[in-house]
């Protein structure tokens, strides 16, 4: 099955919210092999990356990328470059 959907999640100091966001995406009822979640850590200085990495350990369709803080647009662009899905959101 080809990858249908790439979901890009820009993340900056979102320790309180990133876990809930990722879990919500994972609970949408889609076949895990049909989509990917790309979390782009935009230089977070809190525990965001630890939360995202802990969740990603249990799923093969989550990728975490890290860059120096360059803003949401740059983070989305990095995610788009890594995306393998037919559609990107």
Legacy VTK file of the C-alpha trace (Angstrom):
# vtk DataFile Version 3.0
C-alpha trace
ASCII
DATASET POLYDATA
POINTS 89 float
0.000 0.000 0.000
1.331 3.430 -0.946
1.537 6.072 1.722
-1.563 8.207 1.305
-1.133 10.964 3.877
1.718 12.853 5.529
0.749 14.860 8.611
3.276 17.513 9.598
3.314 18.737 13.192
5.593 21.758 13.801
6.582 21.742 17.470
8.098 24.491 19.610
7.882 24.372 23.400
4.636 22.386 23.296
5.363 19.958 26.114
1.854 20.352 27.527
0.113 19.719 24.197
2.224 17.595 21.863
1.288 14.293 23.502
-2.428 14.983 23.213
-1.956 16.137 19.612
-0.060 13.011 18.602
-2.470 10.665 20.365
-5.413 12.362 18.678
-3.805 11.877 15.261
-3.120 8.229 16.033
-6.742 7.617 17.091
-8.370 8.705 13.829
-9.042 5.131 12.723
-6.659 5.164 9.764
-4.527 2.165 8.859
-1.081 2.873 10.320
0.504 1.860 7.024
-1.449 4.471 5.050
-0.145 7.607 6.768
2.845 9.110 8.529
3.217 11.726 11.223
6.247 13.978 10.913
6.958 15.981 14.070
9.415 18.805 13.429
11.048 20.010 16.629
11.820 23.685 15.976
14.477 24.085 18.675
12.233 23.505 21.693
13.822 24.293 25.039
11.261 22.478 27.201
10.494 18.748 27.388
8.560 18.601 24.104
11.078 16.390 22.353
11.049 13.850 25.193
7.263 13.561 25.061
7.238 13.143 21.274
10.078 10.607 21.310
8.389 8.511 24.014
5.167 8.267 21.991
7.024 7.583 18.734
8.715 4.487 20.205
5.454 2.556 19.900
4.679 3.524 16.282
6.535 2.902 13.043
4.728 5.705 11.228
6.089 8.581 13.343
9.234 10.454 12.362
10.796 13.163 14.505
13.061 15.761 12.932
14.940 18.473 14.819
16.207 21.834 13.638
17.414 25.053 15.242
14.586 27.480 15.950
13.632 29.050 12.617
9.867 29.430 12.988
6.728 27.527 12.036
7.036 28.080 8.295
10.572 26.711 8.196
9.502 23.740 10.328
6.605 22.987 7.978
8.928 23.232 4.971
11.348 20.730 6.537
8.413 18.398 7.153
7.203 18.786 3.577
10.653 17.899 2.235
10.632 14.681 4.283
7.009 13.783 3.461
6.365 10.598 1.486
2.575 10.728 1.323
0.444 11.506 -1.683
-1.288 14.241 0.329
0.226 16.559 2.943
-1.523 18.298 5.798
LINES 1 90
89 0 1 2 3 4 5 6 7 8 9 10 11 12 13 14 15 16 17 18 19 20 21 22 23 24 25 26 27 28 29 30 31 32 33 34 35 36 37 38 39 40 41 42 43 44 45 46 47 48 49 50 51 52 53 54 55 56 57 58 59 60 61 62 63 64 65 66 67 68 69 70 71 72 73 74 75 76 77 78 79 80 81 82 83 84 85 86 87 88
